[in-house]
Amino acid sequence: DVKPGAEPKPLAKPQQPQEAKPEFTVGAMVDAFLSEARVNVKPATLGIYTHNLHQFKSTFGQQEAEAVTPKAVETWLNGLKVGATTKGIRIRSISACFGWAVKSELLPANPIRNVTKPRSRSRAEQAVI
């Protein structure tokens, strides 16, 4: 009922059930990245990516990729019993994966870009002449 001079109430739009946003986990991201990398990178690079990303996936695989933080990655990295150079290689592999997801418009940003890189020792310091 509308009173004279009053505006009628707009009809409410029927509520559409919102579709659940599919989860994009680290595990799904790693699998998709490695699948594409098989075609696009050299076998040696693929081997490095596969080794490093499977280790990363074993810890972060169930987590949503967008929820990964630089602090969480740094904590994980610091817990590895490997040298600074190996940690640097791991970071580059993980960053390549996240970078691919950003370029593929699967993620808005690459959190690994903000991870503090460990200082690698220079081999020149160890050289004996």
C-alpha positions as MATLAB code, in Angstrom:
seq = 'DVKPGAEPKPLAKPQQPQEAKPEFTVGAMVDAFLSEARVNVKPATLGIYTHNLHQFKSTFGQQEAEAVTPKAVETWLNGLKVGATTKGIRIRSISACFGWAVKSELLPANPIRNVTKPRSRSRAEQAVI';
ca = [
       0.000    0.000    0.000;
       1.318    3.392   -1.007;
      -0.003    6.488    0.735;
      -0.897    9.413   -1.508;
       2.204   11.566   -2.078;
       4.599    8.872   -0.805;
       7.072    7.119   -3.035;
       6.535    3.407   -3.474;
       9.176    1.173   -1.930;
      11.382   -0.381   -4.555;
      10.974   -4.096   -4.887;
      13.823   -6.014   -3.355;
      15.986   -7.820   -5.844;
      15.916  -11.541   -5.355;
      19.130  -12.683   -3.682;
      21.362  -14.621   -6.031;
      23.349  -17.285   -4.246;
      26.983  -16.250   -4.438;
      29.217  -18.780   -6.037;
      31.998  -19.865   -3.778;
      35.318  -18.537   -5.026;
      37.390  -21.575   -5.895;
      40.416  -21.907   -3.672;
      43.740  -21.344   -5.336;
      46.123  -23.148   -3.044;
      49.891  -23.103   -3.144;
      49.722  -26.760   -4.174;
      47.476  -25.988   -7.157;
      49.682  -23.050   -8.123;
      52.883  -25.126   -7.980;
      51.319  -27.913  -10.041;
      50.064  -25.472  -12.707;
      53.404  -23.636  -12.825;
      55.438  -26.833  -13.183;
      53.075  -28.117  -15.865;
      53.686  -24.995  -17.940;
      57.404  -24.924  -17.079;
      57.827  -28.424  -18.595;
      57.233  -26.810  -21.973;
      58.967  -23.468  -21.440;
      62.200  -24.021  -19.498;
      65.341  -26.085  -19.915;
      65.387  -29.517  -18.260;
      67.996  -28.461  -15.683;
      65.921  -25.443  -14.658;
      62.805  -27.615  -14.458;
      64.682  -29.993  -12.143;
      65.656  -27.127   -9.820;
      62.117  -25.711   -9.834;
      60.600  -29.135   -9.194;
      62.896  -29.930   -6.261;
      62.537  -26.527   -4.604;
      58.814  -26.115   -5.196;
      57.928  -29.607   -3.974;
      59.719  -28.843   -0.726;
      57.833  -25.531   -0.460;
      54.566  -27.272   -1.345;
      55.071  -29.853    1.413;
      54.787  -27.033    3.955;
      52.475  -24.492    2.267;
      50.530  -26.699   -0.181;
      47.135  -26.510    1.524;
      47.323  -22.772    2.175;
      45.644  -20.316   -0.178;
      48.356  -18.805   -2.361;
      47.075  -15.272   -1.770;
      47.468  -15.744    2.004;
      51.208  -16.515    1.888;
      53.177  -13.786    3.664;
      56.829  -12.809    3.329;
      57.287  -13.416    7.094;
      55.951  -16.990    6.830;
      58.313  -17.735    3.940;
      61.291  -16.210    5.784;
      60.498  -18.296    8.875;
      60.279  -21.459    6.761;
      63.490  -20.583    4.928;
      65.376  -19.921    8.173;
      64.338  -23.373    9.411;
      66.019  -25.120    6.483;
      69.399  -26.652    7.197;
      71.005  -25.346    4.011;
      73.432  -22.546    3.220;
      72.639  -19.001    2.146;
      73.276  -19.732   -1.533;
      70.824  -22.646   -1.515;
      68.259  -20.499    0.295;
      68.687  -17.854   -2.393;
      68.063  -20.441   -5.109;
      64.931  -21.628   -3.274;
      63.629  -18.062   -3.055;
      64.205  -17.516   -6.776;
      62.329  -20.719   -7.639;
      59.392  -19.803   -5.394;
      59.361  -16.236   -6.683;
      59.306  -17.500  -10.285;
      56.209  -19.552   -9.432;
      54.401  -16.667   -7.726;
      55.507  -14.296  -10.509;
      54.010  -16.653  -13.088;
      50.724  -16.686  -11.134;
      50.643  -12.861  -11.121;
      51.444  -12.685  -14.844;
      48.715  -15.286  -15.459;
      46.297  -13.106  -13.451;
      45.768  -15.809  -10.850;
      47.171  -13.672   -8.013;
      47.222   -9.904   -7.472;
      50.808   -9.711   -6.191;
      53.980  -11.705   -5.585;
      54.628  -11.833   -1.812;
      58.070  -13.332   -2.373;
      59.290  -10.007   -3.758;
      59.278   -8.768   -0.146;
      61.221  -11.710    1.296;
      64.654  -10.747    2.591;
      67.238  -12.531    0.477;
      70.136  -14.161    2.366;
      73.597  -12.932    1.520;
      75.460  -15.528   -0.469;
      79.154  -15.956    0.170;
      81.375  -14.891   -2.654;
      83.438  -17.701   -4.131;
      86.129  -15.164   -4.946;
      86.853  -14.895   -1.220;
      87.715  -18.585   -1.156;
      89.827  -18.611   -4.314;
      93.422  -19.680   -3.842;
      95.880  -18.348   -6.367;
];
